Amino acid sequence: MPSLFHDPRTALLTAATSFCDGFSRADTPSTILTTHFTHNNDAILVHEHGLPKLAPFLGRTFRGADGLLQYLSMIADCLRFENMRFSEYIVDAEARKVSARGEARFTWKSTGQSWDEVFTYVLAFDAGDRVERYEIWADSGAAWLASRGEL
């Protein structure tokens, strides 16, 4: 039976909400790393699903703190966003995972083309409720078309 003082589901939901709020506020990569990610550098894994030929940050696995910072840098180089918001959090306390539905308007910086997108984050947490694994599913087709100026 969970302790009355530490409900794992509530702790994970709080951690996931805080993480997503950090993205919505456009916190700096170093703030995202130090505030939300595990201190076990070897456990950090970031992966945005999609074909690597569609965007430089897709279909690649980024590992460790340096990998996370590289991924976030690539995203910042290519994209800007506005009105990011999250909802529909689903918590699996046993697996220590949370999924969240995100929405935002993205713009591919080099072409100025924008699109509205719905995307999903799946976050896996360590025993201290800090993110170890960060996976993203998004509309890679829209990103690719926008990068080519064909949206």
BAROZA-957482 format. One record per residue: residue in three letters; x, y, z of N, C-alpha, C in turn. Coordinates in steps of 0.001 Angstrom, whole numbers, plus 500000, padded with zeros to 6 digits. Atoms other than C-alpha are relative to their C-alpha. Last residue first. Layout:
BEGIN
(site ALA, (X, Y, Z), (X, Y, Z), (X, Y, Z)),
...
REM end
This chain:
BEGIN
(site LEU, (501169, 500264, 499160), (503720, 523394, 453573), (498777, 500731, 499480)),
(site GLU, (501068, 500600, 500792), (506284, 523322, 450787), (498725, 499732, 500795)),
(site GLY, (500826, 498903, 500496), (509014, 525611, 452125), (498812, 499538, 499191)),
(site ARG, (499795, 499858, 501438), (511397, 522673, 452361), (499218, 501178, 499410)),
(site SER, (498552, 499782, 500180), (511649, 522835, 456163), (500347, 500221, 498535)),
(site ALA, (499691, 498626, 499600), (507850, 523285, 456289), (501475, 500299, 499790)),
(site LEU, (500532, 499094, 501023), (507350, 520076, 454315), (500323, 501455, 500320)),
(site TRP, (499223, 500175, 501235), (509680, 518161, 456624), (499511, 500950, 498912)),
(site ALA, (498680, 499391, 499789), (508082, 519558, 459777), (500836, 499926, 498726)),
(site ALA, (500188, 498545, 500039), (504616, 518726, 458469), (501325, 500709, 500191)),
(site GLY, (500305, 499611, 501377), (505708, 515168, 457708), (499822, 501499, 499853)),
(site SER, (498731, 499810, 500713), (507364, 514756, 461114), (499770, 500398, 498544)),
(site ASP, (500320, 500010, 501422), (504038, 515296, 462882), (501261, 500295, 499187)),
(site ALA, (500527, 498750, 500545), (505078, 514401, 466419), (499748, 499844, 498505)),
(site TRP, (500651, 500362, 501254), (505934, 511459, 468677), (499326, 501267, 499504)),
(site ILE, (500913, 499067, 500636), (508442, 512340, 471385), (499454, 499371, 498727)),
(site GLU, (500324, 500374, 501375), (510343, 510158, 473837), (498907, 500920, 499479)),
(site TYR, (500905, 498986, 500564), (512092, 511339, 476991), (499793, 499639, 498539)),
(site ARG, (500263, 500258, 501419), (513802, 508713, 479155), (498916, 500967, 499533)),
(site GLU, (498886, 500782, 500553), (515424, 509296, 482517), (499859, 499885, 498487)),
(site VAL, (500103, 500599, 501327), (513173, 512043, 483890), (501296, 499267, 499634)),
(site ARG, (499300, 499160, 500976), (513347, 512665, 487645), (500031, 499246, 498671)),
(site ASP, (500978, 499261, 500804), (510833, 511173, 490094), (500652, 501019, 499065)),
(site GLY, (500135, 498674, 499419), (513556, 510100, 492559), (499056, 500907, 499232)),
(site ALA, (500617, 500143, 498680), (513140, 506410, 491696), (499809, 501339, 500704)),
(site ASP, (499206, 500786, 499058), (513865, 507212, 488037), (499282, 499967, 501352)),
(site PHE, (499392, 499360, 498841), (511206, 508422, 485620), (500826, 499030, 500836)),
(site ALA, (499727, 501048, 499018), (510054, 507501, 482121), (500849, 500619, 501102)),
(site LEU, (498901, 499768, 499074), (508441, 510231, 480027), (500121, 498816, 500945)),
(site VAL, (500006, 501093, 499034), (506262, 509710, 476985), (501265, 500159, 500816)),
(site TYR, (498783, 500287, 499240), (505544, 512940, 475121), (499735, 498736, 500812)),
(site THR, (500031, 500778, 498762), (502844, 513145, 472472), (501396, 499884, 500585)),
(site PHE, (498881, 500925, 499829), (502183, 515627, 469688), (499883, 499309, 501352)),
(site VAL, (500249, 500772, 498792), (499353, 517740, 468275), (501109, 498966, 500073)),
(site GLU, (499654, 501410, 499824), (500447, 520304, 465736), (499532, 499470, 501337)),
(site ASP, (500526, 500394, 498695), (499479, 523622, 464247), (500193, 498501, 500136)),
(site TRP, (501083, 500970, 499961), (501685, 524621, 461330), (499572, 499759, 501439)),
(site SER, (500549, 500415, 498706), (504089, 527382, 460405), (498895, 498976, 499837)),
(site GLN, (501273, 500715, 500126), (506365, 528241, 457473), (499572, 499413, 501350)),
(site GLY, (501095, 499223, 499438), (509032, 530886, 458151), (498646, 499323, 499901)),
(site THR, (500986, 499725, 501046), (511425, 529130, 455786), (498864, 500890, 500484)),
(site SER, (499355, 499592, 501259), (514623, 529066, 457884), (499010, 500342, 498887)),
(site LYS, (499362, 498682, 500011), (512800, 529123, 461234), (500519, 500427, 498630)),
(site TRP, (498654, 500376, 500446), (510394, 526221, 460762), (500727, 501310, 499722)),
(site THR, (499505, 499313, 501190), (507430, 527511, 462760), (501394, 499492, 499702)),
(site PHE, (498566, 500049, 500274), (505438, 525483, 465276), (500305, 500774, 498728)),
(site ARG, (499782, 499522, 501370), (501994, 526201, 466717), (501509, 500068, 499825)),
(site ALA, (499292, 498733, 500188), (501465, 524101, 469805), (499952, 500394, 498534)),
(site GLU, (500445, 499249, 501172), (499619, 521130, 471257), (500803, 501284, 499936)),
(site GLY, (499612, 498608, 500145), (500802, 518471, 473672), (499429, 500603, 498737)),
(site ARG, (500376, 499481, 501320), (499270, 515206, 474833), (500371, 501475, 499982)),
(site ALA, (500734, 498743, 500030), (501061, 513730, 477826), (499739, 500391, 498557)),
(site SER, (500140, 499455, 501352), (502373, 510293, 478685), (499160, 501266, 500091)),
(site VAL, (501118, 499073, 500202), (503698, 509375, 482115), (499989, 500393, 498527)),
(site LYS, (500091, 499256, 501258), (505910, 506445, 483044), (498768, 500896, 499996)),
(site ARG, (499363, 498704, 499748), (507051, 504873, 486332), (500076, 500828, 498708)),
(site ALA, (498920, 499898, 500997), (506082, 501372, 485068), (500811, 501286, 500172)),
(site GLU, (499216, 501230, 499919), (504034, 500767, 488246), (501188, 500032, 499040)),
(site ALA, (499116, 499941, 498837), (502876, 504394, 488474), (500886, 498754, 500104)),
(site ASP, (499841, 501412, 499664), (501469, 504395, 484955), (501023, 499942, 501131)),
(site VAL, (498942, 500423, 499088), (500236, 507971, 484616), (499937, 498491, 500195)),
(site ILE, (500307, 501376, 499609), (498239, 509319, 481678), (501193, 499487, 500790)),
(site TYR, (498894, 500739, 499381), (498268, 513094, 481240), (499510, 498613, 500396)),
(site GLU, (500187, 501453, 500103), (495496, 514292, 478949), (501201, 499201, 500489)),
(site SER, (501206, 500526, 499368), (496697, 517878, 478646), (500036, 498471, 499922)),
(site PHE, (500054, 501447, 499811), (499646, 519989, 477579), (498726, 499613, 500737)),
(site ARG, (500770, 500406, 498835), (500032, 523494, 476174), (499894, 498478, 500032)),
(site MET, (499854, 501414, 499639), (502340, 525250, 473772), (499216, 499737, 501282)),
(site ASN, (501229, 500567, 499443), (500943, 528594, 472582), (500112, 498506, 500298)),
(site GLU, (500825, 499111, 499198), (503974, 529434, 470461), (498770, 499236, 500461)),
(site PHE, (501378, 500388, 499731), (506824, 527532, 468917), (499293, 501104, 500773)),
(site ARG, (500488, 499206, 498882), (510193, 528038, 467285), (498539, 499600, 500189)),
(site LEU, (501395, 499688, 499719), (511979, 525485, 465220), (499824, 501088, 501049)),
(site CYS, (500955, 500220, 501097), (515209, 524605, 463467), (498630, 500615, 500240)),
(site ASP, (499453, 499496, 501265), (518064, 525886, 465654), (498964, 499947, 498878)),
(site ALA, (499987, 498532, 499942), (516018, 525443, 468849), (500546, 500608, 498713)),
(site ILE, (501390, 499545, 500047), (515262, 521793, 467979), (499970, 501528, 499943)),
(site MET, (500490, 500237, 501365), (518914, 521137, 467205), (498569, 500493, 499835)),
(site SER, (499354, 498998, 500849), (519959, 522746, 470507), (499533, 499864, 498549)),
(site LEU, (500702, 498737, 499773), (517437, 520642, 472427), (500580, 501127, 499159)),
(site TYR, (501355, 500098, 500542), (518839, 517469, 470866), (499271, 501338, 500144)),
(site GLN, (499866, 499994, 501462), (522448, 518480, 471581), (498621, 499954, 499339)),
(site LEU, (499704, 498623, 500392), (521572, 519365, 475194), (500163, 500127, 498488)),
(site LEU, (501205, 499200, 499788), (519927, 515970, 475663), (500224, 501432, 499533)),
(site GLY, (500956, 500369, 501035), (522916, 514236, 474103), (498710, 500786, 500125)),
(site ASP, (499546, 499372, 501248), (525353, 516117, 476335), (499045, 499691, 498850)),
(site ALA, (500284, 498562, 499923), (523333, 515153, 479414), (500416, 500702, 498715)),
(site GLY, (499274, 499208, 499014), (523433, 511489, 478454), (499602, 501465, 499958)),
(site ARG, (499740, 500573, 498678), (522224, 509801, 475303), (500793, 500953, 500879)),
(site PHE, (499036, 499123, 499337), (520557, 511065, 472120), (500160, 499497, 501430)),
(site THR, (500015, 500112, 498551), (518806, 508444, 469997), (501131, 500850, 500551)),
(site ARG, (498679, 500188, 499391), (518147, 509440, 466420), (499823, 499887, 501508)),
(site GLY, (499532, 501365, 500190), (514958, 509045, 464413), (501374, 499708, 500558)),
(site LEU, (500918, 501146, 500048), (514340, 512765, 464110), (500732, 498669, 499878)),
(site PHE, (500256, 500469, 498637), (516605, 515628, 465261), (499105, 498768, 500050)),
(site PRO, (498766, 500468, 499351), (518162, 516375, 461853), (499805, 499422, 501401)),
(site ALA, (499500, 498896, 499164), (514783, 516510, 460077), (501194, 499472, 500792)),
(site LEU, (501002, 498938, 499990), (513053, 514401, 457384), (500418, 501219, 500823)),
(site LYS, (499832, 499149, 501181), (516064, 512196, 456529), (499020, 501170, 499979)),
(site PRO, (498905, 499035, 499876), (516135, 510877, 460110), (500159, 500922, 498793)),
(site LEU, (498913, 500334, 500919), (512698, 509243, 459704), (501092, 501069, 500073)),
(site GLY, (500169, 499511, 501360), (510485, 509663, 462744), (501200, 499614, 499160)),
(site HIS, (500286, 500996, 501023), (510408, 509157, 466492), (499745, 500655, 498644)),
(site GLU, (501192, 499530, 500701), (512019, 511748, 468719), (499789, 499088, 498799)),
(site HIS, (500225, 500515, 501349), (514396, 509959, 471075), (498701, 500590, 499456)),
(site VAL, (500991, 499176, 500705), (516020, 511200, 474267), (499855, 499441, 498593)),
(site LEU, (500221, 500384, 501390), (517862, 508907, 476701), (498889, 500885, 499439)),
(site ILE, (500781, 499060, 500814), (519363, 509816, 480066), (499952, 499535, 498547)),
(site ALA, (501386, 500446, 500167), (520471, 506765, 482098), (499185, 500910, 499078)),
(site ASP, (500062, 501171, 500888), (524228, 507274, 481706), (498569, 499555, 499717)),
(site ASN, (499784, 499600, 501394), (523995, 510789, 483178), (499849, 498834, 499023)),
(site ASN, (499253, 501115, 500579), (522572, 509491, 486468), (500129, 500246, 498491)),
(site HIS, (498592, 499670, 499788), (521511, 512853, 487943), (500910, 498888, 499470)),
(site THR, (499273, 500799, 499037), (518082, 512279, 486454), (501449, 500469, 500116)),
(site PHE, (499399, 501273, 500397), (516472, 515049, 484465), (500790, 499348, 501119)),
(site HIS, (500907, 501117, 500248), (513964, 517704, 485539), (500657, 498645, 499758)),
(site THR, (501246, 500014, 499232), (515568, 520777, 487067), (499251, 498683, 499885)),
(site THR, (499739, 500018, 498559), (519184, 520404, 485975), (498735, 499899, 500839)),
(site LEU, (499121, 501096, 499556), (518469, 519358, 482389), (500090, 499954, 501519)),
(site ILE, (500742, 501251, 500189), (515497, 521658, 481777), (500822, 498815, 500513)),
(site THR, (501018, 500039, 498949), (517437, 524572, 483276), (499186, 498719, 499900)),
(site SER, (499306, 500333, 498745), (520450, 523799, 481064), (499013, 499957, 501170)),
(site PRO, (499605, 501410, 499932), (518198, 523638, 477995), (500687, 499632, 501312)),
(site THR, (498744, 500284, 500689), (516720, 527044, 478810), (500317, 498510, 500081)),
(site ASP, (498840, 500007, 499103), (513079, 527204, 479838), (501252, 499661, 499202)),
(site ALA, (498743, 499915, 500742), (510728, 527818, 476901), (501179, 500183, 500949)),
(site ARG, (499392, 498702, 499675), (507742, 528472, 479196), (501265, 500264, 499203)),
(site SER, (500960, 498961, 500389), (505818, 525619, 477541), (500556, 501396, 500246)),
(site PHE, (499956, 499865, 501458), (508901, 523408, 477833), (499069, 501113, 499539)),
(site GLY, (498691, 499441, 500346), (509165, 524054, 481563), (500160, 500178, 498502)),
(site ASP, (500098, 498557, 499779), (505411, 523454, 481951), (501315, 500691, 499657)),
(site CYS, (500720, 499441, 501150), (505939, 520023, 480391), (499831, 501512, 500131)),
(site PHE, (499161, 500145, 501191), (508594, 519122, 482984), (499327, 500665, 498796)),
(site SER, (498918, 499022, 499854), (506485, 520479, 485871), (500917, 499984, 498779)),
(site THR, (500607, 498689, 500226), (503471, 518502, 484675), (501056, 501098, 500082)),
(site ALA, (500271, 499883, 501442), (505581, 515357, 484429), (499413, 501362, 499660)),
(site ALA, (498717, 499896, 500705), (506999, 515784, 487955), (499782, 500195, 498502)),
(site THR, (499409, 498698, 499660), (503561, 516491, 489457), (501307, 500213, 499243)),
(site LEU, (500800, 498999, 500703), (502036, 513508, 487638), (500555, 501405, 500251)),
(site LEU, (499657, 500075, 501420), (504878, 511299, 488857), (499229, 501037, 499188)),
(site ALA, (498623, 499515, 500161), (504463, 512426, 492478), (500416, 499999, 498527)),
(site THR, (500018, 498544, 499860), (500674, 512024, 492315), (501394, 500586, 499787)),
(site ARG, (500732, 499455, 501142), (500971, 508474, 490979), (500010, 501523, 500039)),
(site PRO, (499204, 500017, 501235), (503702, 507551, 493465), (499287, 500613, 498799)),
(site ASP, (500808, 500733, 500962), (501668, 508695, 496514), (500750, 500027, 498667)),
(site HIS, (499391, 500037, 501333), (504238, 509753, 499051), (499178, 499082, 499108)),
(site PHE, (499134, 498839, 500190), (502954, 510895, 502444), (500662, 500020, 498626)),
(site LEU, (500854, 498823, 500092), (499980, 508551, 502654), (500816, 501249, 499690)),
(site SER, (499976, 499136, 498835), (502399, 505751, 501881), (499051, 501168, 499778)),
(site PRO, (499186, 498795, 500047), (501431, 503430, 499077), (499884, 500799, 501292)),
(site MET, (500841, 498817, 500000), (500000, 500000, 500000), (500889, 501250, 500000)),
REM end
